Amino acid sequence: MLKVRSIASPLIHGSVVYEPFVVCDLCGHPIDLAAEGVMMWISWNTGSVHDETTSQELFTLHKDCKDAWRSQKGHRNYLWMWEELKLLPPYLKHNLGIDKQA
């Protein structure tokens, strides 16, 4: 199961609640819209998320930061897989069993 690294926790300050948000692992700035971001993970083999050789860490990045991240973190044996960030909520919903909860 993939582990998301970059979702900031909600903060409560007085009566104001700050909602969680996704942060770019390269530049550290929030990703404001799903269309602006991607999620990336490493695969050493087939690229399947369920493959034993797939990294368990999921990185979130601005689309503009994706190539720089891959260049900075790359290794000749790594295959960086990525998907649009808009697919993260359905994955979380499924993996957290939200459909199954009453």
Beta strands, then each sheet from edge to edge (+ up, - down):
strand 1: 3-4
strand 2: 11-13
strand 3: 16-18
strand 4: 37-43
strand 5: 57-62
strand 6: 79-84
sheet 1: 1+ 5+ 4- 6+
sheet 2: 2+ 3-
end
